[in-house]
Amino acid sequence: MKKIKNYEKENMKKTILLLLFIFSINFVFADSPLTSTDFGNAYLDIPIVQKAFVSKGSITNEMMDYIDDDANPLDIKLAIINSLGWEHKGVVLSKIFLMYVMKKKNYQSEYNNDYLAFKYYATRDELICYAYMKALDNYFDVVEAFEIAGDALRKSPDSFAVNMIYNLIKCQGLTAFGEYCYASQLFLSLKVNPKLKMDMRKESMGYVLEYMTSIGENCKDK
């Protein structure tokens, strides 16, 4: 009888430790590069960004039409995605967007694989928007999102907007391993890169740079 009670106590301890571990991970990621940089707030004067902000994570055909229109500015597209946020209640925005683009553009590959066709033929905007959605859909695992963002970066290496999203995704991965100092230094180097074309509103930078600066505040001597 004693053995059973001891076993139950041991199991209870393990369960509590596991719950504490899960809670700590969720806490860390709820305060992270992808979830703490609300730059879409700088675009709330634009009606479609306002709609995204109040949509509770639901993407509409109007939003997808706007995001996939080559004539529309990339920064506003990213502001829509940012305003949709990262709490989507089981809705996978990146999957919805991918299906929408494939139906509209009819990209095809010799392997009859939609994902490969998208990767190969998608525009810079489609790639970086998809990568950003993918990262926000599951900010615990950004490996695939980072790969797609890299494809977008190769198409447009001088865009600040593309570099910003690429580095937010990269920094998300770095902070998951506790590399806050490196993540901060890496991201803040964008500010002083003269080769980048500023294609974001200056007001939006405060929302991003404030957080990325804060995580490196204790790293000056490192």
PyRosetta script that sets phi, psi and omega in degrees:
from pyrosetta import init, pose_from_sequence

init()
pose = pose_from_sequence("MKKIKNYEKENMKKTILLLLFIFSINFVFADSPLTSTDFGNAYLDIPIVQKAFVSKGSITNEMMDYIDDDANPLDIKLAIINSLGWEHKGVVLSKIFLMYVMKKKNYQSEYNNDYLAFKYYATRDELICYAYMKALDNYFDVVEAFEIAGDALRKSPDSFAVNMIYNLIKCQGLTAFGEYCYASQLFLSLKVNPKLKMDMRKESMGYVLEYMTSIGENCKDK")
pose.set_psi(1, -41.8)
pose.set_omega(1, 178.7)
pose.set_phi(2, -61.4)
pose.set_psi(2, -41.0)
pose.set_omega(2, -179.1)
pose.set_phi(3, -61.3)
pose.set_psi(3, -41.0)
pose.set_omega(3, 179.5)
pose.set_phi(4, -63.8)
pose.set_psi(4, -43.6)
pose.set_omega(4, 179.7)
pose.set_phi(5, -63.8)
pose.set_psi(5, -42.1)
pose.set_omega(5, 177.9)
pose.set_phi(6, -63.4)
pose.set_psi(6, -39.8)
pose.set_omega(6, 178.7)
pose.set_phi(7, -62.9)
pose.set_psi(7, -43.4)
pose.set_omega(7, 179.4)
pose.set_phi(8, -64.1)
pose.set_psi(8, -40.3)
pose.set_omega(8, 178.5)
pose.set_phi(9, -63.6)
pose.set_psi(9, -42.0)
pose.set_omega(9, 180.0)
pose.set_phi(10, -63.6)
pose.set_psi(10, -42.2)
pose.set_omega(10, 177.6)
pose.set_phi(11, -63.9)
pose.set_psi(11, -39.9)
pose.set_omega(11, 178.8)
pose.set_phi(12, -62.8)
pose.set_psi(12, -42.3)
pose.set_omega(12, 178.1)
pose.set_phi(13, -60.9)
pose.set_psi(13, -44.9)
pose.set_omega(13, -179.9)
pose.set_phi(14, -62.1)
pose.set_psi(14, -40.9)
pose.set_omega(14, 179.6)
pose.set_phi(15, -63.4)
pose.set_psi(15, -43.7)
pose.set_omega(15, 179.4)
pose.set_phi(16, -63.1)
pose.set_psi(16, -43.8)
pose.set_omega(16, 179.0)
pose.set_phi(17, -62.2)
pose.set_psi(17, -40.8)
pose.set_omega(17, 179.1)
pose.set_phi(18, -63.8)
pose.set_psi(18, -43.6)
pose.set_omega(18, 179.5)
pose.set_phi(19, -63.7)
pose.set_psi(19, -40.4)
pose.set_omega(19, 178.0)
pose.set_phi(20, -64.0)
pose.set_psi(20, -39.0)
pose.set_omega(20, 178.9)
pose.set_phi(21, -64.2)
pose.set_psi(21, -46.1)
pose.set_omega(21, 179.1)
pose.set_phi(22, -61.9)
pose.set_psi(22, -43.5)
pose.set_omega(22, 179.9)
pose.set_phi(23, -61.6)
pose.set_psi(23, -41.9)
pose.set_omega(23, -178.3)
pose.set_phi(24, -65.2)
pose.set_psi(24, -39.0)
pose.set_omega(24, 178.2)
pose.set_phi(25, -63.7)
pose.set_psi(25, -45.8)
pose.set_omega(25, 179.8)
pose.set_phi(26, -62.5)
pose.set_psi(26, -37.4)
pose.set_omega(26, 179.0)
pose.set_phi(27, -64.9)
pose.set_psi(27, -45.6)
pose.set_omega(27, -179.6)
pose.set_phi(28, -61.2)
pose.set_psi(28, -45.2)
pose.set_omega(28, -175.1)
pose.set_phi(29, -75.7)
pose.set_psi(29, -23.4)
pose.set_omega(29, 176.6)
pose.set_phi(30, -70.2)
pose.set_psi(30, -18.4)
pose.set_omega(30, 176.8)
pose.set_phi(31, -119.8)
pose.set_psi(31, 82.2)
pose.set_omega(31, -171.6)
pose.set_phi(32, -146.3)
pose.set_psi(32, 169.0)
pose.set_omega(32, -177.8)
pose.set_phi(33, -52.0)
pose.set_psi(33, -42.5)
pose.set_omega(33, -177.7)
pose.set_phi(34, -76.2)
pose.set_psi(34, -31.1)
pose.set_omega(34, -174.2)
pose.set_phi(35, -99.6)
pose.set_psi(35, -4.2)
pose.set_omega(35, -175.5)
pose.set_phi(36, -119.3)
pose.set_psi(36, 14.0)
pose.set_omega(36, -177.6)
pose.set_phi(37, -122.1)
pose.set_psi(37, 82.6)
pose.set_omega(37, -174.2)
pose.set_phi(38, -87.6)
pose.set_psi(38, 59.9)
pose.set_omega(38, -176.2)
pose.set_phi(39, -68.9)
pose.set_psi(39, -14.6)
pose.set_omega(39, 176.9)
pose.set_phi(40, -61.5)
pose.set_psi(40, -21.1)
pose.set_omega(40, 178.8)
pose.set_phi(41, -61.5)
pose.set_psi(41, -24.3)
pose.set_omega(41, -179.8)
pose.set_phi(42, -78.7)
pose.set_psi(42, -2.7)
pose.set_omega(42, -177.6)
pose.set_phi(43, -120.3)
pose.set_psi(43, 17.0)
pose.set_omega(43, -175.0)
pose.set_phi(44, -73.1)
pose.set_psi(44, -2.4)
pose.set_omega(44, 173.0)
pose.set_phi(45, -80.6)
pose.set_psi(45, -7.8)
pose.set_omega(45, -178.9)
pose.set_phi(46, -97.5)
pose.set_psi(46, 122.1)
pose.set_omega(46, -172.4)
pose.set_phi(47, -51.3)
pose.set_psi(47, -43.0)
pose.set_omega(47, -176.3)
pose.set_phi(48, -70.9)
pose.set_psi(48, -28.6)
pose.set_omega(48, 175.1)
pose.set_phi(49, -71.5)
pose.set_psi(49, -38.9)
pose.set_omega(49, 175.4)
pose.set_phi(50, -58.2)
pose.set_psi(50, -43.4)
pose.set_omega(50, -179.7)
pose.set_phi(51, -62.7)
pose.set_psi(51, -40.8)
pose.set_omega(51, 178.6)
pose.set_phi(52, -64.6)
pose.set_psi(52, -38.7)
pose.set_omega(52, -176.9)
pose.set_phi(53, -62.7)
pose.set_psi(53, -35.7)
pose.set_omega(53, -177.5)
pose.set_phi(54, -99.3)
pose.set_psi(54, 5.4)
pose.set_omega(54, -173.8)
pose.set_phi(55, -82.8)
pose.set_psi(55, -6.4)
pose.set_omega(55, -179.0)
pose.set_phi(56, 58.1)
pose.set_psi(56, 39.9)
pose.set_omega(56, 175.0)
pose.set_phi(57, 86.7)
pose.set_psi(57, 2.0)
pose.set_omega(57, -179.6)
pose.set_phi(58, -92.2)
pose.set_psi(58, 124.7)
pose.set_omega(58, 179.1)
pose.set_phi(59, -93.6)
pose.set_psi(59, 136.5)
pose.set_omega(59, -178.1)
pose.set_phi(60, -106.3)
pose.set_psi(60, 166.9)
pose.set_omega(60, 176.1)
pose.set_phi(61, -60.7)
pose.set_psi(61, -34.7)
pose.set_omega(61, 178.2)
pose.set_phi(62, -61.0)
pose.set_psi(62, -43.2)
pose.set_omega(62, 179.2)
pose.set_phi(63, -66.3)
pose.set_psi(63, -43.3)
pose.set_omega(63, 179.7)
pose.set_phi(64, -66.3)
pose.set_psi(64, -37.6)
pose.set_omega(64, 175.7)
pose.set_phi(65, -59.2)
pose.set_psi(65, -43.7)
pose.set_omega(65, -178.5)
pose.set_phi(66, -66.0)
pose.set_psi(66, -46.3)
pose.set_omega(66, -177.5)
pose.set_phi(67, -63.7)
pose.set_psi(67, -34.5)
pose.set_omega(67, -176.1)
pose.set_phi(68, -96.5)
pose.set_psi(68, 14.2)
pose.set_omega(68, 175.8)
pose.set_phi(69, -94.5)
pose.set_psi(69, 116.2)
pose.set_omega(69, -176.6)
pose.set_phi(70, -60.9)
pose.set_psi(70, -21.3)
pose.set_omega(70, -176.7)
pose.set_phi(71, -80.3)
pose.set_psi(71, -14.3)
pose.set_omega(71, -176.3)
pose.set_phi(72, -88.8)
pose.set_psi(72, 146.6)
pose.set_omega(72, -177.5)
pose.set_phi(73, -64.6)
pose.set_psi(73, 139.3)
pose.set_omega(73, -178.8)
pose.set_phi(74, -63.3)
pose.set_psi(74, -38.1)
pose.set_omega(74, -176.2)
pose.set_phi(75, -62.8)
pose.set_psi(75, -35.0)
pose.set_omega(75, 178.7)
pose.set_phi(76, -71.4)
pose.set_psi(76, -37.1)
pose.set_omega(76, 175.9)
pose.set_phi(77, -59.0)
pose.set_psi(77, -45.5)
pose.set_omega(77, -180.0)
pose.set_phi(78, -67.9)
pose.set_psi(78, -33.4)
pose.set_omega(78, 177.8)
pose.set_phi(79, -66.0)
pose.set_psi(79, -35.9)
pose.set_omega(79, 176.0)
pose.set_phi(80, -61.8)
pose.set_psi(80, -48.9)
pose.set_omega(80, -178.9)
pose.set_phi(81, -62.9)
pose.set_psi(81, -43.0)
pose.set_omega(81, 178.6)
pose.set_phi(82, -60.6)
pose.set_psi(82, -40.5)
pose.set_omega(82, -178.9)
pose.set_phi(83, -72.6)
pose.set_psi(83, -26.0)
pose.set_omega(83, 173.4)
pose.set_phi(84, -66.6)
pose.set_psi(84, -27.7)
pose.set_omega(84, 172.7)
pose.set_phi(85, 80.6)
pose.set_psi(85, -162.3)
pose.set_omega(85, -174.6)
pose.set_phi(86, -123.9)
pose.set_psi(86, 1.2)
pose.set_omega(86, 176.0)
pose.set_phi(87, -104.6)
pose.set_psi(87, 90.3)
pose.set_omega(87, -171.9)
pose.set_phi(88, -103.8)
pose.set_psi(88, 2.5)
pose.set_omega(88, 175.5)
pose.set_phi(89, 50.9)
pose.set_psi(89, 54.8)
pose.set_omega(89, 175.7)
pose.set_phi(90, 85.2)
pose.set_psi(90, -7.3)
pose.set_omega(90, 178.9)
pose.set_phi(91, -87.2)
pose.set_psi(91, 127.9)
pose.set_omega(91, -179.2)
pose.set_phi(92, -101.4)
pose.set_psi(92, 95.0)
pose.set_omega(92, -174.3)
pose.set_phi(93, -60.5)
pose.set_psi(93, -40.2)
pose.set_omega(93, -177.3)
pose.set_phi(94, -62.4)
pose.set_psi(94, -37.8)
pose.set_omega(94, 179.5)
pose.set_phi(95, -67.2)
pose.set_psi(95, -42.4)
pose.set_omega(95, 178.3)
pose.set_phi(96, -62.3)
pose.set_psi(96, -44.0)
pose.set_omega(96, -179.2)
pose.set_phi(97, -66.2)
pose.set_psi(97, -42.3)
pose.set_omega(97, 179.4)
pose.set_phi(98, -60.3)
pose.set_psi(98, -45.3)
pose.set_omega(98, 179.1)
pose.set_phi(99, -63.0)
pose.set_psi(99, -39.0)
pose.set_omega(99, 179.7)
pose.set_phi(100, -63.5)
pose.set_psi(100, -48.0)
pose.set_omega(100, -179.0)
pose.set_phi(101, -63.3)
pose.set_psi(101, -44.2)
pose.set_omega(101, -177.7)
pose.set_phi(102, -64.2)
pose.set_psi(102, -36.8)
pose.set_omega(102, 178.4)
pose.set_phi(103, -70.3)
pose.set_psi(103, -39.9)
pose.set_omega(103, -177.7)
pose.set_phi(104, -74.3)
pose.set_psi(104, -45.4)
pose.set_omega(104, -173.8)
pose.set_phi(105, -93.4)
pose.set_psi(105, -21.6)
pose.set_omega(105, 179.6)
pose.set_phi(106, 57.0)
pose.set_psi(106, 42.2)
pose.set_omega(106, 175.4)
pose.set_phi(107, -64.0)
pose.set_psi(107, 138.3)
pose.set_omega(107, -179.2)
pose.set_phi(108, -137.0)
pose.set_psi(108, 148.4)
pose.set_omega(108, 175.6)
pose.set_phi(109, -124.1)
pose.set_psi(109, 161.1)
pose.set_omega(109, -179.8)
pose.set_phi(110, -67.0)
pose.set_psi(110, -15.4)
pose.set_omega(110, 179.5)
pose.set_phi(111, -94.0)
pose.set_psi(111, 3.3)
pose.set_omega(111, -179.8)
pose.set_phi(112, 55.3)
pose.set_psi(112, 42.8)
pose.set_omega(112, -178.3)
pose.set_phi(113, -122.5)
pose.set_psi(113, 114.6)
pose.set_omega(113, -176.2)
pose.set_phi(114, -59.2)
pose.set_psi(114, -42.0)
pose.set_omega(114, -176.9)
pose.set_phi(115, -64.3)
pose.set_psi(115, -44.5)
pose.set_omega(115, 178.8)
pose.set_phi(116, -65.4)
pose.set_psi(116, -40.0)
pose.set_omega(116, 178.5)
pose.set_phi(117, -63.2)
pose.set_psi(117, -42.1)
pose.set_omega(117, 178.3)
pose.set_phi(118, -62.0)
pose.set_psi(118, -48.2)
pose.set_omega(118, -179.6)
pose.set_phi(119, -57.6)
pose.set_psi(119, -37.6)
pose.set_omega(119, -174.9)
pose.set_phi(120, -80.4)
pose.set_psi(120, -41.2)
pose.set_omega(120, -171.5)
pose.set_phi(121, -102.2)
pose.set_psi(121, -17.1)
pose.set_omega(121, -174.7)
pose.set_phi(122, -60.8)
pose.set_psi(122, 150.1)
pose.set_omega(122, 177.7)
pose.set_phi(123, -74.6)
pose.set_psi(123, 168.6)
pose.set_omega(123, 176.5)
pose.set_phi(124, -54.9)
pose.set_psi(124, -47.0)
pose.set_omega(124, -177.3)
pose.set_phi(125, -63.6)
pose.set_psi(125, -43.4)
pose.set_omega(125, 179.2)
pose.set_phi(126, -61.1)
pose.set_psi(126, -42.1)
pose.set_omega(126, -178.5)
pose.set_phi(127, -65.5)
pose.set_psi(127, -48.1)
pose.set_omega(127, -175.7)
pose.set_phi(128, -72.8)
pose.set_psi(128, -33.2)
pose.set_omega(128, 177.1)
pose.set_phi(129, -68.5)
pose.set_psi(129, -41.9)
pose.set_omega(129, 177.1)
pose.set_phi(130, -63.3)
pose.set_psi(130, -44.8)
pose.set_omega(130, 179.8)
pose.set_phi(131, -60.0)
pose.set_psi(131, -41.9)
pose.set_omega(131, -179.4)
pose.set_phi(132, -66.1)
pose.set_psi(132, -43.5)
pose.set_omega(132, 176.4)
pose.set_phi(133, -61.0)
pose.set_psi(133, -44.3)
pose.set_omega(133, -178.7)
pose.set_phi(134, -60.1)
pose.set_psi(134, -42.9)
pose.set_omega(134, 179.9)
pose.set_phi(135, -66.1)
pose.set_psi(135, -39.8)
pose.set_omega(135, 179.6)
pose.set_phi(136, -73.3)
pose.set_psi(136, -30.1)
pose.set_omega(136, 177.6)
pose.set_phi(137, -61.4)
pose.set_psi(137, -39.0)
pose.set_omega(137, 179.7)
pose.set_phi(138, -146.0)
pose.set_psi(138, 85.4)
pose.set_omega(138, -175.6)
pose.set_phi(139, -78.7)
pose.set_psi(139, 2.6)
pose.set_omega(139, 172.0)
pose.set_phi(140, -81.7)
pose.set_psi(140, -22.3)
pose.set_omega(140, -178.0)
pose.set_phi(141, -137.9)
pose.set_psi(141, 102.1)
pose.set_omega(141, -174.9)
pose.set_phi(142, -113.2)
pose.set_psi(142, 17.2)
pose.set_omega(142, -176.5)
pose.set_phi(143, -61.2)
pose.set_psi(143, -51.2)
pose.set_omega(143, -178.9)
pose.set_phi(144, -67.0)
pose.set_psi(144, -40.2)
pose.set_omega(144, 178.4)
pose.set_phi(145, -60.6)
pose.set_psi(145, -40.9)
pose.set_omega(145, 179.6)
pose.set_phi(146, -64.3)
pose.set_psi(146, -39.0)
pose.set_omega(146, 178.5)
pose.set_phi(147, -63.0)
pose.set_psi(147, -45.4)
pose.set_omega(147, -180.0)
pose.set_phi(148, -67.0)
pose.set_psi(148, -39.8)
pose.set_omega(148, 177.6)
pose.set_phi(149, -60.6)
pose.set_psi(149, -35.6)
pose.set_omega(149, 176.3)
pose.set_phi(150, -63.8)
pose.set_psi(150, -36.8)
pose.set_omega(150, 176.0)
pose.set_phi(151, -62.8)
pose.set_psi(151, -41.5)
pose.set_omega(151, 178.4)
pose.set_phi(152, -65.2)
pose.set_psi(152, -40.4)
pose.set_omega(152, -178.6)
pose.set_phi(153, -63.9)
pose.set_psi(153, -37.3)
pose.set_omega(153, 178.2)
pose.set_phi(154, -66.1)
pose.set_psi(154, -28.2)
pose.set_omega(154, 177.8)
pose.set_phi(155, -79.1)
pose.set_psi(155, -25.8)
pose.set_omega(155, -176.1)
pose.set_phi(156, -147.6)
pose.set_psi(156, 71.4)
pose.set_omega(156, -174.9)
pose.set_phi(157, -69.1)
pose.set_psi(157, -16.1)
pose.set_omega(157, -176.5)
pose.set_phi(158, -98.8)
pose.set_psi(158, 2.9)
pose.set_omega(158, 179.8)
pose.set_phi(159, -83.4)
pose.set_psi(159, 123.6)
pose.set_omega(159, 176.9)
pose.set_phi(160, -63.7)
pose.set_psi(160, -40.9)
pose.set_omega(160, -177.8)
pose.set_phi(161, -59.8)
pose.set_psi(161, -45.8)
pose.set_omega(161, 179.6)
pose.set_phi(162, -65.6)
pose.set_psi(162, -44.4)
pose.set_omega(162, 177.8)
pose.set_phi(163, -61.6)
pose.set_psi(163, -37.9)
pose.set_omega(163, -179.3)
pose.set_phi(164, -63.0)
pose.set_psi(164, -49.1)
pose.set_omega(164, -179.3)
pose.set_phi(165, -66.6)
pose.set_psi(165, -42.4)
pose.set_omega(165, 177.5)
pose.set_phi(166, -55.8)
pose.set_psi(166, -45.2)
pose.set_omega(166, -177.6)
pose.set_phi(167, -76.9)
pose.set_psi(167, -29.8)
pose.set_omega(167, 173.5)
pose.set_phi(168, -61.9)
pose.set_psi(168, -43.4)
pose.set_omega(168, 179.7)
pose.set_phi(169, -66.0)
pose.set_psi(169, -43.3)
pose.set_omega(169, 178.9)
pose.set_phi(170, -62.5)
pose.set_psi(170, -43.3)
pose.set_omega(170, -178.9)
pose.set_phi(171, -67.6)
pose.set_psi(171, -29.8)
pose.set_omega(171, 174.6)
pose.set_phi(172, -59.1)
pose.set_psi(172, -45.6)
pose.set_omega(172, 178.1)
pose.set_phi(173, -65.0)
pose.set_psi(173, -40.1)
pose.set_omega(173, -179.3)
pose.set_phi(174, -64.8)
pose.set_psi(174, -42.8)
pose.set_omega(174, -178.8)
pose.set_phi(175, -68.8)
pose.set_psi(175, -25.7)
pose.set_omega(175, 176.3)
pose.set_phi(176, -62.0)
pose.set_psi(176, -26.7)
pose.set_omega(176, 178.3)
pose.set_phi(177, -102.1)
pose.set_psi(177, 13.9)
pose.set_omega(177, 176.2)
pose.set_phi(178, 80.3)
pose.set_psi(178, 10.9)
pose.set_omega(178, -177.0)
pose.set_phi(179, -88.0)
pose.set_psi(179, 59.0)
pose.set_omega(179, -176.9)
pose.set_phi(180, -67.5)
pose.set_psi(180, -40.0)
pose.set_omega(180, -178.2)
pose.set_phi(181, -64.1)
pose.set_psi(181, -49.4)
pose.set_omega(181, -179.8)
pose.set_phi(182, -63.4)
pose.set_psi(182, -41.1)
pose.set_omega(182, 179.8)
pose.set_phi(183, -60.4)
pose.set_psi(183, -44.8)
pose.set_omega(183, -179.5)
pose.set_phi(184, -63.9)
pose.set_psi(184, -47.9)
pose.set_omega(184, -179.4)
pose.set_phi(185, -62.2)
pose.set_psi(185, -42.2)
pose.set_omega(185, -179.8)
pose.set_phi(186, -61.6)
pose.set_psi(186, -47.4)
pose.set_omega(186, -176.8)
pose.set_phi(187, -69.2)
pose.set_psi(187, -44.2)
pose.set_omega(187, -176.4)
pose.set_phi(188, -67.4)
pose.set_psi(188, -17.8)
pose.set_omega(188, 176.8)
pose.set_phi(189, -65.4)
pose.set_psi(189, -19.9)
pose.set_omega(189, 177.5)
pose.set_phi(190, -62.5)
pose.set_psi(190, -32.9)
pose.set_omega(190, -177.6)
pose.set_phi(191, -60.4)
pose.set_psi(191, -31.6)
pose.set_omega(191, -173.6)
pose.set_phi(192, -110.3)
pose.set_psi(192, 19.0)
pose.set_omega(192, 178.7)
pose.set_phi(193, -90.9)
pose.set_psi(193, 105.9)
pose.set_omega(193, -175.0)
pose.set_phi(194, -71.0)
pose.set_psi(194, -12.1)
pose.set_omega(194, -177.3)
pose.set_phi(195, -82.4)
pose.set_psi(195, -11.1)
pose.set_omega(195, -175.5)
pose.set_phi(196, -89.3)
pose.set_psi(196, 137.9)
pose.set_omega(196, 176.2)
pose.set_phi(197, -89.4)
pose.set_psi(197, 123.1)
pose.set_omega(197, -178.1)
pose.set_phi(198, -75.6)
pose.set_psi(198, 101.9)
pose.set_omega(198, -179.9)
pose.set_phi(199, -116.8)
pose.set_psi(199, 30.3)
pose.set_omega(199, 171.3)
pose.set_phi(200, -124.1)
pose.set_psi(200, 156.3)
pose.set_omega(200, 173.5)
pose.set_phi(201, -66.8)
pose.set_psi(201, 138.3)
pose.set_omega(201, 179.9)
pose.set_phi(202, -59.7)
pose.set_psi(202, -34.7)
pose.set_omega(202, -179.1)
pose.set_phi(203, -62.9)
pose.set_psi(203, -29.4)
pose.set_omega(203, -177.2)
pose.set_phi(204, -72.3)
pose.set_psi(204, -22.7)
pose.set_omega(204, -175.3)
pose.set_phi(205, -65.4)
pose.set_psi(205, -31.3)
pose.set_omega(205, -179.9)
pose.set_phi(206, -58.8)
pose.set_psi(206, -39.2)
pose.set_omega(206, -178.2)
pose.set_phi(207, -66.2)
pose.set_psi(207, -31.7)
pose.set_omega(207, -178.4)
pose.set_phi(208, -87.1)
pose.set_psi(208, -50.7)
pose.set_omega(208, -173.7)
pose.set_phi(209, -67.4)
pose.set_psi(209, -31.8)
pose.set_omega(209, 179.7)
pose.set_phi(210, -60.6)
pose.set_psi(210, -47.4)
pose.set_omega(210, -179.3)
pose.set_phi(211, -68.0)
pose.set_psi(211, -45.9)
pose.set_omega(211, -177.4)
pose.set_phi(212, -66.0)
pose.set_psi(212, -27.1)
pose.set_omega(212, 174.1)
pose.set_phi(213, -73.4)
pose.set_psi(213, -41.0)
pose.set_omega(213, -175.6)
pose.set_phi(214, -63.0)
pose.set_psi(214, -35.1)
pose.set_omega(214, -177.4)
pose.set_phi(215, -75.9)
pose.set_psi(215, -9.2)
pose.set_omega(215, 178.3)
pose.set_phi(216, -110.9)
pose.set_psi(216, 11.7)
pose.set_omega(216, -175.4)
pose.set_phi(217, -62.6)
pose.set_psi(217, -30.4)
pose.set_omega(217, -178.0)
pose.set_phi(218, -100.5)
pose.set_psi(218, 20.9)
pose.set_omega(218, -174.4)
pose.set_phi(219, -114.0)
pose.set_psi(219, 11.7)
pose.set_omega(219, -172.6)
pose.set_phi(220, -60.1)
pose.set_psi(220, -31.7)
pose.set_omega(220, -177.6)
pose.set_phi(221, -96.2)
pose.set_psi(221, 6.6)
pose.set_omega(221, -176.8)
pose.set_phi(222, -99.3)
pose.dump_pdb("model.pdb")
